[in-house]
Amino acid sequence: MSDAMTEDDADVFIKICGLRTERDVEAAVAAGADAVGFVFAPGSPRTVDAATARRLAALVPAGVLTVGVFRGQSVEEVRRFAEESGVRGVQLHGEEGPEHYAALRAEGRTLLRATAERVRRCGEYGEDLLLLDAPDPGSGKPWNWGSADFTAPEGRWLLAGGLNPSNVHEALKATGAWGVDVSSGVESERGVKSPALIHAFAQAARGR
Ligand SMILES: O=C(O)c1ccccc1N[C@@H]1O[C@H](COP(=O)(O)O)[C@@H](O)[C@H]1O
């Protein structure tokens, strides 16, 4: 488990996802992100190769968790990307079952399970962190986290899906999420991160 995950629970955990350039990394780190994500799922405007992620991850301070983001990829592929890039966390967005998490557990990486399903508690699949996301991850579309019938899972979970500097504070208040994850909401155009929006997002998440 990463250092960032053992810090004071009162401080919201912030993950900035889909970084592709040095400027993105600098902006996320300067904003005080607890985790940064590199997308290895194919077909996204944010997809990077393992060598790019390795170069960028080397710029990230030790206390910030580096995460590889996958969708529907085999254990072997996840393992290969994780080893080649050196990320310390793995986030799975597909239909992966508990056996996937068990297979990856031995490598000592922080495991994030992303799902659009209703889940009762974090850890059911052996993950360290649960991520409740929209059905179409990375689309910037919100889901009904604010609805009256939403029940927050037990344990540490991150809220994702359509978050931005204008709605993140309200979303945290409404759901009680332990942390947040964002990609589209901190971009000036699809796939292009905005340092100003990253800063504004982190400030708003912390209620400043
Ligand atoms: O960002 C992507 O393109 C992506 C592709 C495949 C799987 C996950 C992806 N991103 C994850 O989506 C949410 C944030 O989405 P949003 O754009 O802020 O609505 C987050 O979990 C990212 O890690």
PDBQT file of the ligand as one rigid body, heavy atoms in Angstrom, charges set to zero:
ROOT
HETATM    1  O1  LIG A 301      -9.225   8.111 -19.153  1.00  0.00    +0.000 OA
HETATM    2  C1  LIG A 301      -9.467   7.213 -19.970  1.00  0.00    +0.000 C 
HETATM    3  O2  LIG A 301      -9.457   7.446 -21.186  1.00  0.00    +0.000 OA
HETATM    4  C2  LIG A 301      -9.782   5.822 -19.500  1.00  0.00    +0.000 A 
HETATM    5  C3  LIG A 301      -9.804   4.796 -20.426  1.00  0.00    +0.000 A 
HETATM    6  C4  LIG A 301     -10.080   3.507 -20.024  1.00  0.00    +0.000 A 
HETATM    7  C5  LIG A 301     -10.338   3.218 -18.696  1.00  0.00    +0.000 A 
HETATM    8  C6  LIG A 301     -10.334   4.250 -17.760  1.00  0.00    +0.000 A 
HETATM    9  C7  LIG A 301     -10.058   5.553 -18.141  1.00  0.00    +0.000 A 
HETATM   10  N1  LIG A 301     -10.035   6.584 -17.233  1.00  0.00    +0.000 N 
HETATM   11  C8  LIG A 301     -10.642   6.542 -15.938  1.00  0.00    +0.000 C 
HETATM   12  O3  LIG A 301     -11.923   7.147 -16.011  1.00  0.00    +0.000 OA
HETATM   13  C9  LIG A 301     -12.208   7.813 -14.787  1.00  0.00    +0.000 C 
HETATM   14  C10 LIG A 301     -12.343   9.302 -14.938  1.00  0.00    +0.000 C 
HETATM   15  O4  LIG A 301     -13.113   9.644 -15.980  1.00  0.00    +0.000 OA
HETATM   16  P1  LIG A 301     -13.582  11.130 -16.268  1.00  0.00    +0.000 P 
HETATM   17  O5  LIG A 301     -13.025  11.440 -17.603  1.00  0.00    +0.000 OA
HETATM   18  O6  LIG A 301     -13.041  12.034 -15.201  1.00  0.00    +0.000 OA
HETATM   19  O7  LIG A 301     -15.071  11.062 -16.257  1.00  0.00    +0.000 OA
HETATM   20  C11 LIG A 301     -11.016   7.606 -13.908  1.00  0.00    +0.000 C 
HETATM   21  O8  LIG A 301     -11.227   6.468 -13.127  1.00  0.00    +0.000 OA
HETATM   22  C12 LIG A 301      -9.919   7.353 -14.894  1.00  0.00    +0.000 C 
HETATM   23  O9  LIG A 301      -8.900   6.647 -14.277  1.00  0.00    +0.000 OA
ENDROOT
TORSDOF 0
